[in-house]
Amino acid sequence: MVVIVFRTQLKDGIDEKALTALGERMFEIASAMPGFVSYKDFAAADGENVSIVEFDSQETLAA
């Protein structure tokens, strides 16, 4: 299994609607890739966010 972690820190005044749309698009792309296993988002009260994307192998991710 291959795990990819995206870590972000939101700035004041961020367009949350645009960010939500971007997150949905990222999920669409990742979930359509060969070997996709899961996609999970986590958010902290201080604005830090983590997305974890899992694939079944390095080979499917590279494809």
N, C-alpha and C positions, 0 to 999 in steps of 0.2 A: 504494500500500500504506500502511496505517495501522498503527503499532506502539504498543502500550500496555505500559508497564513498571510493575510493582508491586514496590516495594522494602520489605523488612521486616527487622527486627532482633529475633531471638528473645531473650526474657528467660529467666533461670534458672527452672527449675521448670515450664516450659511442658508442657502435656499433648500430647505428640507424636502420640499416637493420634488425638486430636481434630483436631489440625492437619492430619494426613494426610487425614482424612475431609473436612475443609473444602476442602482442595486438590483432592481428587477431585470434589467437588461443583462447584467453580468450573470445572473442566475440562468437566464435563458441560454446564453452562450455556453456557459460551463456545463449545464445539464445536457446539452445536445452533443457534447464531445464524447468520443469513444472512451470507455473505461471510467466514466463519471460514476462516483459512488454517492457523495453527499455534499451539501453546501449549507453551512450554518453561520449565522451572524450573532454576535454578542455585543452589547453596549454597556458602558459604565456611566455612572452619573456625572463624571467629570468630562464627558464628551469623547472619551476614547472608545473606538470600535475595533472589533476583530472579526474577520471573516475567515472561516476555515473551509477549504475545498479539498475533498478527498478523491483520488483516482486509484484504480486498481493496480497500476504499474507505471514505471517510468516510460516504458515503451508506448503505452496508450496515450500518455500525456504528451510525449514528443510528437506523436502522429497528429 
